[in-house]
Amino acid sequence: MSEKIELEEKKEHKHSHHHDPKEKKRQLNRISRIIGHLEYVKRMIEEDVDCAEVLVQISASKSALNGLGKEIINEHVTHCITHAVEDNDTEALKEFQTAIEKFL
């Protein structure tokens, strides 16, 4: 929950970067599928589906989220961090390092 608050407080980046519109659309589509999957898990719990089956679906959701995280990391490294290095933006590099530590 505290990360959501941080997101609301950090709507604007201190460093400049942009996201490829195609990648952004792909990532948004992927998160929509993950949300749909989590809605299914929620229904499973509401309908008292066997716990083992629920756990398998939770595991699949976690895996999908981790995959999305890896894609975002890759895009960030290839675009945003590249620009940060070119601009000698050490703050952006520190922010990314902190984000990676939280992700892992």
C-alpha positions in Angstrom: 0.0 0.0 0.0 2.8 2.4 0.8 4.2 1.9 -2.8 0.8 3.1 -4.1 1.1 6.3 -2.1 4.7 6.8 -3.4 3.3 6.4 -6.9 0.6 9.1 -6.3 3.3 11.4 -4.9 5.7 10.7 -7.8 3.5 11.4 -10.8 6.3 13.3 -12.5 9.8 12.1 -13.0 12.7 14.3 -12.1 14.6 13.0 -15.1 13.4 13.0 -18.6 12.4 9.8 -20.3 9.8 8.4 -22.6 8.4 5.1 -23.4 7.9 3.5 -26.7 4.1 3.6 -27.4 4.1 0.0 -28.8 5.9 -1.3 -25.7 3.6 0.6 -23.4 0.6 -0.8 -25.2 2.0 -4.3 -25.0 2.7 -3.9 -21.3 -0.8 -2.5 -20.6 -2.3 -5.4 -22.5 -0.2 -7.8 -20.5 -1.2 -6.3 -17.1 -4.9 -6.4 -18.2 -4.5 -10.2 -18.8 -2.9 -10.5 -15.4 -5.7 -8.6 -13.8 -8.2 -10.9 -15.5 -6.3 -13.9 -14.2 -6.4 -12.5 -10.7 -10.1 -11.9 -11.0 -10.4 -15.6 -11.9 -8.4 -16.5 -8.8 -10.7 -14.3 -6.7 -13.8 -16.1 -8.1 -12.1 -19.5 -7.3 -11.7 -18.4 -3.7 -15.3 -17.1 -3.5 -16.5 -20.5 -4.9 -14.4 -22.6 -2.5 -12.4 -24.2 -5.3 -9.8 -26.7 -4.0 -6.9 -24.8 -2.4 -4.3 -26.6 -4.4 -5.9 -25.4 -7.6 -6.0 -21.8 -6.3 -2.3 -22.0 -5.3 -1.4 -23.1 -8.8 -3.3 -20.2 -10.3 -1.7 -17.8 -7.8 1.7 -19.1 -8.9 0.9 -18.5 -12.5 -0.2 -14.9 -11.7 3.1 -14.3 -9.8 5.1 -15.7 -12.8 3.2 -13.5 -15.2 3.9 -10.4 -13.0 7.6 -11.3 -12.8 7.7 -11.6 -16.5 6.1 -8.2 -17.0 8.6 -6.8 -14.5 11.5 -8.3 -16.5 10.2 -6.7 -19.7 9.9 -3.3 -17.9 13.4 -3.6 -16.6 14.7 -4.5 -20.1 12.9 -1.5 -21.7 14.1 0.8 -18.9 17.7 -0.3 -19.3 17.7 0.0 -23.1 16.0 3.4 -23.2 15.7 5.3 -20.0 19.0 4.3 -18.3 20.9 4.7 -21.6 19.7 8.3 -21.7 20.5 8.8 -18.0 24.0 7.6 -18.6 24.4 9.9 -21.6 23.0 12.8 -19.5 25.2 11.9 -16.5 21.9 11.6 -14.5 23.2 9.8 -11.4 19.9 10.3 -9.6 18.1 8.3 -12.2 20.6 5.5 -11.9 20.3 5.5 -8.1 16.5 5.4 -8.4 16.7 2.5 -10.8 19.1 0.6 -8.5 16.6 1.0 -5.6 13.8 -0.2 -7.8 15.7 -3.3 -8.9 16.5 -4.1 -5.2 12.8 -3.8 -4.4 11.8 -5.9 -7.4 14.2 -8.7 -6.5 
